[in-house]
């Protein structure tokens, strides 16, 4: 299995494909077809043989450089949000760099 899984959309991670990949990995683990993945899980303290989808997701996330599946999902979601709202980061930076946030917060306290 490749270490990364990018979509055809500007190199963004494709969450549905990642979910399918985790399900395929679980199936391979259950069918004794994923010796390398099994060895990695055993080295990480999951001896098996009753692996769950969460175990496959966790291993997939670790292979991609994330500490857990939820952190991978959070990253994918934040990148997707930034792609849909390209000006959102710049608006926040402008607000704080010009002192607009200080003005707003000081007037809210009065």
N, C-alpha and C positions, 0 to 999 in steps of 0.2 A: 504494500500500500504506500502511496506517496505521502510525504510528510506534510504537504500542504494541500488545501482544497479551495481553489479560487474559482469563482464563477466566470462566465464570459462577460460579465458586466464590470469592466474597469478594474479587474483584479480583486474585487471585494470578496470576502468570504461568503459562501452561499450556505445559509443555515439549513435549508431543506436537504441539501446534499450531505452536509455534515451529519444530520440526524440519520439519513439512510446509511451512511458509511458506518456509523456506530452500530446500527442494527445488523448490518452485514458482518461486522466484526464479532458481535455477540453470537451470531449464528455459526460463524467459523469456530469460535471458541467452544461452543457446545458440540460441534461435530469433530472436534480434535483436529482441525485444519489450520489453526493459527499458532504454531509452536513458538514463534518469536514473541507474539503478543502474550501468550501464556507465560513464557519465561519472564517477560517484563513485569507482568502482574505479580508473579510469585516473588520476584526480587523486591517488589514494592510492598510485600506483606499480604498479598491476596492469594492464598494457595489454591483456591478453587475446590472442587470442579464446578460448583454451582454458581457460576458467574451471572451477574444481573446486568441489565442495560446500563445502569449507572456505572458499573465497573468499566464497560467498554467506552462509555462517554468520557469517563475520567482519564483513561489511557489515551484516548484520542486527543483530548485537551492538552495533556502533558506532552504528547508528541509535537503539538503545535506551539509549545512554549508557554502554556497557561497552567496555573496551579490547579484549576478545577474546571469542570464543565460550566458551572454558573458564571465563572469569570470569562470564559470564552464567549458565552452567550451575551454577556454584558458588553464585551468588546465589539462583537458583531453588531449589536443593537446600536451602540454609540456611533460606530462608523456609518451605519446605514442612516441614522438620524442626521449626522453631519453632511452626508451626501445629498439628502433630501432638502436640507436647510443650509446651504453653503454660507450664508451671511450671518448665521447665528453666533459663531465664535467671534467674528469681527465686531459685531454690535456690542457684545459683552465687554470685549477688550476696550472699545472706544469709550464705553460708559465709565469704566473704572479709570482709564488713563486721563480722562478729561475732568475727573472729580465730580461727575454727575451723580455718582452713587453716594458720595459724601453729602452733597446738597440734599438729595432725596432722603437720606437717613437722618440728617440733622433737622429737617423740617418735620419729619414724622414723629420725632421725639418731643417736639414743642407742644 
